[in-house]
């Protein structure tokens, strides 16, 4: 995030990020105030991306003064997934699908992961749904976004779910 700013990263900005993350961890409300130009909006976008990618939140609500401003923030977040090469290095499993569907959003429903499953990404209008990452496949152990915490069982069930989805598609 510091490279987003044309001014030096400050202690105040670190405290702002820490306060937001602490409120998230403790599940408490946090009102944040800072002078104009301190970077509240950019920090909020960055913390939102961080929390989603790390599995700290499953859903995020974007609030702004008006609907069009909120939509602008969402478009900014989409652009980060599409264009930020550093984020791409750390989270290719999210950025590659995001970049692909940004070019052709109609392909989102049929986009597959390297293991043959669907990414379940949605990238249209006022909604983005990022692909789920399989911790067992990626890290060799479950992560905090996995629903099944035993890797061999996870793989077996995942394959059964994929097979069932394919069969259902042929029926309709």
N, C-alpha and C positions, 0 to 999 in steps of 0.2 A: 503493500500500500504506500509506503513512503515515496516511491517513484511517481505516484499519481499527482503529487503536489509539486508546485514550482517554488515552494518555500521549504526550508528545513523542517524535518519532522520534529515535533515538540513534545515536551513532557505532558502538556495538556492533552495532546492527541492520544498519547499512550494511556493516560488516565481515563479518557473518554471510552476508548476501546475496552479497557479493563472493567469499567463500570457496567458497560453493556453486557459483557461476558459474565460478570458476577451475577447480574440480575437474571440472566438466563440460567445459570447453574443453580441459583437459590430459588428460582421460580418466583421472583418478586418483581414488582413494577419499578421502573427506573425512568425518571424524568431527566432529560439531558438539556442543559443550556450552555451555550458557548457564543462568543462574539461572532458577528457576521464575518464570513470569510475564513472561519477556523476549520471548515471542512466537515461539518456535521453530516451533510448528505453523502459525500464520498465515503466517509467512515461507515455510515449506516449501510451503504451498498456493499462495501468490503466485508463488514462483519456478517451481513446476510449471506454472502457467498461462502465465507469461511464456515459458518455454522451449518449450512446445508451440505457442503462438501464433506465436512467432518462427521456428519450424522447427528449433530447436536439438536437439530430441529428437522421435522419432516415437512412442515409448511411454514411459509413466511408471508406475512401480510405487509404490503407496501402502502404506507400512508403518506399523503402529501396534501397540500393546500387545496388542490382540485384534482378531479379525475384525469385530465390531460397531463398534469404534472406527475401523477402516479404512473401513468402509462409511459412517460418519458423515462422515469427511473427504471421501469422494467426493460425498456429498450436499451438503456445503458448497461444493465446487467447482462442482457443477451449479448451485447457487443463485447463485453469482457470475455465471456465464454468463447465467442467466435474469433477474437483477435488477440487475446493476451497469450503470448508465447511462453511466458514463465508459468502461467497457470496450466497451459498445455503440457509442459514438462512434468508438473507435479500430479496432474489429474487427467491424463490422456483418455481414460475410460469414460470421462464425462465430456471433455472438450472435443474429441474427435466426432462423436455422434452429434454434438451440438453444432459443430461446423458443417457437418454433412447436411443436417436438416435445415440449417439456415439458408443453404443454397436452394434446396428443394423441400419446403415444409410438408408437401403432400406425401413424402416418403417416410415420414416419422412412424406411421403405423406398421410399416413392414421392415423397418431397420433391424438388423440382427447383430448380436454380439459375436465375438470371435468363437464362442463355444456353441453358436447356433441358436441361441434364444433371442427373443425380441428385447430391445432396449427399453420399450415402453416409454420412450421419450415423447413429449408433446411440446411443440414449439410454434404456437400460433396465437395471434391476437393478444389478449391480455392474460395469457396463461403460459407458463413453462413448467413442464414436469421433467426433471432430470432423470437419466437412466439410473437404475439401481445397480449397485456394485456388489458382486458376490465376493465376500471376504475370504471364503475358503479357496476360491480359485485364484484370487489376486494375492492374498497374503499367506495362504496355507493354514489359516485359522479363521474362525468366525469374527466378524467385526460388529460394531454397534448398530449396523443397519440390517444385519441378518436376522431372519425370523426363526430359523432352525439352527441351533447352536452345535450340532454334531455334524462335522464335515462329511463323513461317508453317507449319513442319512440325508443330509442336505442335497448332495449330488443325485442320489437315487430319486428323491422326491421331485427335484427340479426336472429331471429327465421325464418323469411320469407326467408332470404338469405340462411340459412342452408337448409331449405326445397327445395328451388330452386336448390341448388347444388346437393342434393340427387336425385332429379328428373332428372337433366341433366346426372348424372352418369348412371342412368338406361337406358338412351336413346343411349348411345355410347358404 
